[in-house]
Amino acid sequence: MERVLAFHFTDGERHIFRKRPRVRLSDWAASNVIVKDGPYAGGRYRKDVNPYLVGILDTWALPWTEEVDVCGSAQTGKSLVIFIALCYCVDMRPGPRMLAMQDDDAIDKTMTNKLVPTFRASPPVRSLLRKIKSASVTFKDGTSLRLASAQSPSQRASISIQDLFIDEEALYKQITGQGVPVLEFLERTRSYAHKRKVLRVSKPIGGPDCTIVRAVAEECDEVRHYEVKCPACGWPQVMTEDGLALAEKTTNPQEVERRKLGRYRCVKCKVSWTDYLRDRAVSAGEWKAEEPVNKPRKVGFHLPAILSRTVSLSEIVAAKMRAEATDSPQMKQQYANGYWARPFEAVEQATTEEQILARRDKTLPPLTVPGDVVALTAGVDVQKRGFWYGVYGWRADLSSVLIDYGRLPDWDSVHALLFETRYDYEKDCPKTGQSLGIWRAGIDSGGTRTDEDVISRTEEVYRFVRRHGAGRVFACKGSSHESHVPVRATNIDRYPSSRVRIPGGLWLYILDTFYFKSLVFARLQEDARQPMTLHSKTGEDFAVQMTAEHLVRDASGKLFWVRKRKNNHLFDCTVMAHACVDGSWLPSLLQLLERERRVEEEAKRSKSSEPPSASDRRMPSRILPGRRPLPGHARGGSEF
């Protein structure tokens, strides 16, 4: 008689092996999550309450997304993102999980007031609950959730985690002699490298060294900002501090809050939004990436308080008035961190986009060389995907003009720009009909890697320079500290990735970026002795990248450059192009011009006395925007 074996699965086993439908995380939350705190406590999660959270949730749940970092203000609902994602993982992603918090007290409060009530209010999670302890929750499918304190190394040791949630990491304190808490939490996910999910949510505290600020600005493949649409004209825009306005003129922040005088002005039609219109604008908005990437692995979100319907425009305007009326760094920091989710720094030097665009020479077309320009230099910034470039023309007095800028897709395009492209002189000048090619170019040899992760971009730059450089193109690298000379050359004998020897070596030019960034900013001022101007079609995209950094002073008085936004590529190109004419880069442009002048003088002395031809006449100087006369500074006036 044949025996039949019967298998009986437990509820937990059925949960593990069941087929899960494909559903957006935000849709799943709308059906299964009950909000346990805030003004909508006790109700089901609604996507229309905080519409900007939808994009964050759905992005985190995408199969190719490994990590989402949210740098957000208070009262924006950012903590709700963590609890929704936790519930979703319990139902749809079986595996070990960890919620990291600042200390044991925060763990106790979260367990009692938020986490456990949320779990019990969600039907799919409630059905799986097995045991709840002070710092852990176990489920019927054999999985668990651990809560770990940033102050306890033992709680984050010897544990492998599939899904990691890091809450308010800016509050984590570094204990002397112990590792960095955030990094140690992230190390717990290495065993799940191909299926891990990380969610970091925090308000920034302090300056640019804040971990969440650095994560969004430096570690993410994409950084996204929420673009709203004006209810009046439909114009898409990212809400910034510059758009804040008042319904009536007043200097009293209490009156602004009491009478609700705060407004936001559309950048296009100038219609002033009330809180109601602001909420309508936000409801029609969507997240936009600074530089879109196909299937990004790490995505950062910038979430200011102005997007939240629980924070009134009047409150934000009043807070701005109070911050501007005081010298207290604490109040200024609270305003920057708390309302705009940005780091606070005491700015020493900065340039606005309007100031940049005011340097346009309205009479100079793009791709055109002014008649008094004697040489062209270029800077090429190397990215994981493509290249940014800027081409500058130089006069004998070391004033400069932007000739061309943009983005290139591949190395062939870089070669064509640097070796084949020639720019025509402007019309109606003695050199009409002539053209100039790139005299010297610097290429960033930073350490990013190609998509295939086989050979570093650094090694690609070195090979390109060795193959094609020919005294025209040079590998450059920014110095990590100030140097006694702006440019210094060092010889390297091996490729960085393969460690293969370089026959004859390669000269790598180290640039004092602090010096050159300050120099570029100085040359953009109206009263500059060696002014920098732009061609007539220079767009806002150029200005945005040129203002991506500013000079700040820390508490000890030390000055340093800080990035406000990720895209500073054209600024880096400008720095390299300016370094190419520096007196410490030998031979310098001034040395070559002096050599040419001597040759011309000797040739003239050898000629019989003849009237000067048109080609011997001095090039007329262009009238530059905001430029002062440069008496006695026509040649050799370098400030280096």
Residue pairs with C-beta under 8 A, 6 or more apart in sequence:
9 17
10 140
11 127
11 128
11 140
11 141
12 128
12 139
12 140
12 141
12 142
13 141
15 94
15 128
15 140
15 141
16 94
16 141
16 142
20 92
24 57
24 58
24 61
25 57
25 58
25 60
25 61
25 84
25 85
25 88
26 47
26 53
26 54
26 57
26 58
28 88
28 91
28 92
29 45
29 57
29 84
29 87
29 88
30 44
30 45
30 46
30 47
31 44
32 87
32 91
32 122
32 123
32 124
32 125
33 44
33 45
33 83
33 84
33 87
33 118
33 121
33 122
34 42
34 43
34 44
34 45
34 118
34 121
34 122
35 41
35 42
35 43
35 44
35 45
35 80
36 42
36 83
36 113
36 114
36 117
36 118
36 121
37 113
37 114
38 77
38 80
38 310
39 310
40 46
40 49
45 80
45 84
47 53
47 54
48 283
49 77
49 309
50 76
50 77
50 80
50 308
50 309
51 282
51 283
51 285
52 76
52 226
52 282
52 285
52 287
52 303
52 307
53 77
53 78
53 80
53 81
55 224
55 226
55 286
55 287
55 301
56 68
56 70
56 81
56 287
56 301
56 303
57 81
57 84
57 85
59 65
59 68
59 287
59 299
59 301
60 68
60 81
60 85
60 197
60 199
61 85
61 88
62 295
64 295
64 296
64 297
65 197
65 296
65 297
65 298
65 299
66 196
66 197
66 198
66 297
66 298
67 197
67 198
67 199
67 200
67 220
67 297
67 298
67 299
68 198
68 199
68 200
68 298
68 299
68 300
68 301
69 200
69 212
69 215
69 216
69 219
69 220
69 298
69 299
69 300
69 301
70 78
70 81
70 199
70 200
70 201
70 202
70 212
70 300
70 301
70 303
71 202
71 203
71 204
71 212
71 213
71 215
71 216
71 300
71 301
71 302
71 303
71 341
72 78
72 201
72 202
72 203
72 301
72 302
72 303
72 304
72 341
73 203
73 303
73 304
73 305
73 308
73 311
73 337
73 338
73 339
73 340
73 341
74 203
74 305
74 338
75 305
75 308
75 310
75 311
76 303
76 304
76 305
76 307
76 308
76 311
77 308
78 201
78 203
78 303
79 114
79 167
79 201
81 199
81 201
82 99
82 165
82 167
82 199
82 201
83 114
83 115
83 118
85 165
85 197
85 199
86 97
86 99
86 115
86 118
86 145
86 165
87 118
87 119
87 122
87 124
87 125
89 95
89 97
89 163
89 197
90 97
90 119
90 124
90 125
90 128
90 139
90 143
90 145
91 122
91 124
91 125
91 128
93 162
93 163
93 197
94 141
94 142
94 143
95 143
95 162
95 163
95 192
95 195
96 143
96 144
96 146
96 159
96 160
96 161
96 162
96 163
97 143
97 144
97 145
97 146
97 161
97 162
97 163
97 164
97 165
98 145
98 146
98 147
98 148
98 156
98 159
98 161
98 163
98 164
98 165
98 185
98 188
99 110
99 115
99 145
99 146
99 147
99 148
99 165
99 167
100 147
100 148
100 149
100 150
100 156
100 164
100 165
100 166
100 167
100 169
100 181
100 182
100 185
101 107
101 110
101 147
101 148
101 149
101 150
101 167
101 168
102 149
102 150
102 151
102 167
102 168
102 171
102 172
102 173
103 149
103 150
103 151
104 135
104 149
104 151
104 152
106 149
106 167
106 168
107 134
107 135
107 147
107 149
108 134
110 147
110 167
111 132
111 134
111 135
111 147
115 137
115 147
116 132
116 137
118 125
119 125
119 126
119 129
119 137
120 126
120 129
127 140
128 139
128 140
128 141
129 137
129 139
129 140
130 138
130 139
130 140
131 137
131 138
135 146
135 147
135 148
135 155
136 144
136 145
136 146
136 147
137 144
137 145
138 144
138 145
139 145
146 155
146 159
146 161
148 155
148 156
148 185
149 155
150 169
150 172
150 173
150 181
150 182
150 185
151 173
151 175
151 181
153 178
153 179
153 184
156 181
156 184
156 185
156 188
159 188
160 188
160 189
160 190
160 191
160 192
161 188
161 189
161 192
161 196
162 189
162 192
162 195
162 196
162 197
163 196
163 197
163 198
164 185
164 186
164 188
164 189
164 196
164 197
164 198
164 199
165 198
165 199
165 201
166 182
166 185
166 198
166 199
166 200
166 201
166 202
167 201
167 202
168 201
168 202
168 203
169 181
169 182
169 200
169 202
169 211
169 212
170 202
170 203
170 204
170 205
170 206
170 210
170 211
170 212
171 202
171 205
172 181
172 182
172 211
174 180
174 181
182 200
182 211
186 198
189 196
189 198
200 212
200 215
202 211
202 212
203 212
203 337
203 338
203 341
204 210
204 212
204 213
204 337
204 341
204 342
204 343
205 337
206 333
206 337
206 343
206 344
207 213
207 343
207 344
207 345
207 552
207 554
207 562
208 214
208 217
208 343
208 345
208 562
208 563
210 343
213 342
213 343
215 300
216 223
216 300
216 301
216 302
217 223
217 300
217 563
217 565
217 566
218 566
219 298
219 300
220 296
220 298
220 299
220 300
220 566
221 293
221 296
221 297
221 298
221 299
222 289
222 290
222 291
222 292
222 293
222 296
222 298
222 299
222 300
223 289
223 290
223 291
223 299
223 300
223 301
223 302
223 565
223 566
224 287
224 288
224 289
224 290
224 299
224 300
224 301
224 302
225 238
225 287
225 288
225 290
225 302
226 238
226 239
226 282
226 285
226 286
226 287
226 288
226 302
226 303
226 307
227 236
227 237
227 238
227 285
227 286
227 287
227 288
228 236
228 237
228 238
228 239
228 281
228 282
228 284
228 285
228 307
229 235
229 236
229 237
229 281
229 284
229 285
230 237
230 266
230 268
230 269
230 271
230 273
230 281
231 271
231 273
231 277
231 280
231 281
231 284
232 266
232 269
232 271
232 277
233 266
233 268
233 269
233 271
235 266
235 267
235 268
235 269
236 285
237 243
237 266
237 267
237 268
238 288
239 264
239 281
239 304
239 306
239 307
241 320
241 340
243 264
243 265
243 266
243 267
244 262
244 263
244 264
244 265
244 313
244 316
244 317
244 320
245 262
245 263
245 264
245 265
245 272
245 317
246 256
246 261
246 262
246 263
246 317
247 261
247 262
247 263
247 272
248 259
248 261
250 256
250 261
251 321
253 317
253 318
253 319
253 321
253 322
253 325
254 318
255 261
256 262
256 314
256 317
256 318
256 321
257 312
257 314
257 315
257 318
259 314
260 275
260 312
260 314
261 314
261 317
262 275
262 312
262 313
262 314
262 315
262 316
262 317
262 318
263 272
263 273
263 274
263 313
263 317
264 272
264 273
264 278
264 306
264 313
265 271
265 272
265 273
266 272
266 273
271 277
273 281
273 313
274 313
275 309
275 312
275 313
275 314
278 306
278 309
278 313
279 309
282 307
282 309
287 301
289 296
290 565
290 566
290 567
291 566
291 567
293 385
302 341
302 342
303 341
304 339
304 340
304 341
304 342
305 311
305 316
305 338
305 339
305 340
305 341
306 313
306 316
306 339
306 340
311 339
316 339
319 335
319 338
319 339
320 335
320 339
322 331
322 335
323 331
323 332
323 334
323 335
323 336
326 332
329 344
329 346
332 344
333 344
336 342
336 343
336 344
337 343
337 344
342 564
343 562
345 550
345 552
345 553
345 554
345 562
346 552
346 553
347 550
347 551
347 552
348 550
348 551
348 552
348 553
348 559
349 518
349 521
349 550
349 551
350 547
350 550
350 551
351 521
351 524
351 546
351 547
351 550
352 547
353 540
353 543
353 544
353 546
353 547
354 543
355 524
356 524
356 534
356 542
356 543
356 546
356 547
357 534
357 538
357 540
357 543
358 625
358 626
359 524
359 531
359 532
359 533
359 534
359 625
359 626
360 533
360 534
360 535
360 536
360 538
360 625
361 401
361 533
361 534
361 535
361 536
361 622
361 624
361 625
362 536
362 625
363 536
363 622
364 370
364 401
364 426
364 533
364 535
364 536
364 622
365 426
365 535
365 536
365 537
366 403
366 404
366 535
366 536
366 537
366 538
367 403
367 404
367 423
367 424
367 535
368 403
368 423
368 424
368 425
368 426
368 535
369 376
369 393
369 403
369 423
369 424
369 425
369 426
369 431
369 435
369 436
370 393
370 395
370 401
370 425
370 426
370 429
370 622
371 425
371 426
371 429
371 430
371 431
371 432
371 619
371 620
371 622
372 395
372 396
372 619
372 620
372 621
372 622
373 393
373 394
373 395
373 401
373 425
373 436
374 394
374 395
374 396
374 589
374 593
375 393
375 394
375 436
375 439
375 440
375 581
375 589
375 592
376 391
376 392
376 393
376 394
376 403
376 423
376 436
376 437
376 438
376 439
377 391
377 392
377 394
377 438
377 439
377 440
377 441
377 442
377 577
377 578
377 580
377 581
378 389
378 390
378 391
378 392
378 417
378 418
378 438
378 440
378 441
378 442
378 573
378 576
378 577
378 580
379 389
379 390
379 441
379 442
379 444
379 572
379 573
379 574
379 575
379 576
379 577
379 578
379 579
379 580
380 387
380 388
380 389
380 408
380 414
380 417
380 418
380 441
380 442
380 443
380 444
380 573
380 576
381 387
381 388
381 389
381 444
381 569
381 570
381 572
381 573
381 576
382 443
382 444
382 445
382 446
382 448
382 457
382 460
382 461
383 448
383 569
384 448
384 449
384 450
384 451
384 457
385 451
386 407
386 408
386 409
386 410
387 407
387 408
387 409
387 410
387 413
387 414
388 405
388 406
388 407
388 408
388 569
388 570
388 572
388 573
389 404
389 405
389 406
389 407
389 408
389 414
389 417
389 573
390 402
390 404
390 405
390 570
390 573
390 574
390 577
391 402
391 403
391 404
391 405
391 417
391 423
391 438
391 577
392 400
392 401
392 402
392 403
392 532
392 574
392 577
392 578
393 400
393 401
393 403
393 423
393 436
394 400
394 581
394 589
396 593
396 634
396 635
397 530
397 630
397 633
397 634
397 635
397 637
398 530
398 581
398 589
398 590
398 637
398 638
399 523
399 530
399 531
399 532
399 533
399 624
399 627
399 630
400 523
400 530
400 531
400 532
400 533
400 578
400 581
401 532
401 533
401 534
401 535
402 532
402 533
402 534
402 535
402 538
402 542
403 423
403 535
404 423
404 535
405 538
405 542
405 570
405 573
408 414
408 417
411 460
411 464
414 443
414 464
415 464
415 468
417 438
418 438
418 441
418 468
418 472
418 473
419 437
419 438
419 468
419 472
421 437
421 438
422 435
422 436
422 437
423 435
423 436
423 437
424 433
424 434
424 435
425 431
425 432
425 433
425 434
425 435
425 436
426 432
429 619
429 620
430 614
430 615
430 617
430 619
431 619
438 472
439 472
439 580
439 589
440 472
440 473
440 474
440 580
440 581
440 585
441 472
441 473
441 474
441 576
441 577
441 580
442 473
442 474
442 475
442 476
442 509
442 511
442 576
442 577
442 579
442 580
443 461
443 464
443 465
443 473
443 474
443 475
443 476
443 576
444 461
444 476
444 477
444 572
444 576
445 457
445 458
445 461
445 462
445 475
445 476
445 477
445 508
446 457
446 458
446 477
447 456
447 457
447 458
447 496
448 456
448 457
449 455
449 456
449 457
450 456
450 457
450 460
455 497
455 498
456 496
456 497
458 496
458 497
459 495
459 496
459 497
459 498
461 475
462 475
462 492
462 495
462 496
462 502
462 506
463 495
464 473
465 473
465 474
465 475
465 506
466 502
466 506
474 507
474 509
475 506
475 507
475 508
475 509
476 508
476 509
476 510
476 511
476 576
476 579
477 508
477 509
477 510
477 511
478 510
478 511
478 513
478 575
479 510
479 511
479 512
479 513
479 514
482 512
482 514
482 515
483 510
483 512
483 515
485 512
485 584
486 511
486 512
486 515
486 516
486 579
486 582
486 584
486 640
487 509
487 510
487 511
487 512
487 579
487 582
487 584
487 585
488 509
488 510
488 584
489 507
489 508
489 509
489 510
490 507
490 508
490 510
491 505
491 506
491 507
491 508
492 502
492 505
492 506
492 508
493 501
493 502
493 505
493 506
494 500
494 501
494 502
495 502
509 579
509 585
511 575
511 576
511 579
513 561
513 575
514 559
514 560
514 561
516 575
516 578
516 579
516 582
517 549
517 551
517 561
517 571
517 575
518 551
519 578
520 532
520 571
520 574
520 575
520 578
521 551
522 528
523 530
523 531
523 532
523 578
524 531
524 532
524 546
525 531
526 626
527 626
527 628
528 627
529 630
529 633
529 637
529 639
530 637
530 639
531 624
531 626
531 627
533 624
533 625
533 627
534 542
542 570
544 565
544 567
545 567
545 568
545 569
545 570
545 571
546 570
546 571
546 574
547 564
548 563
548 564
548 565
548 566
548 567
548 568
548 571
549 561
549 562
549 563
549 564
549 568
549 571
550 561
550 562
550 564
551 559
551 560
551 561
551 562
552 559
552 560
552 561
552 562
553 559
554 560
579 585
580 589
581 588
581 589
581 590
582 588
582 640
583 590
583 638
583 640
584 640
590 635
590 636
590 638
593 635
594 636
597 635
630 637
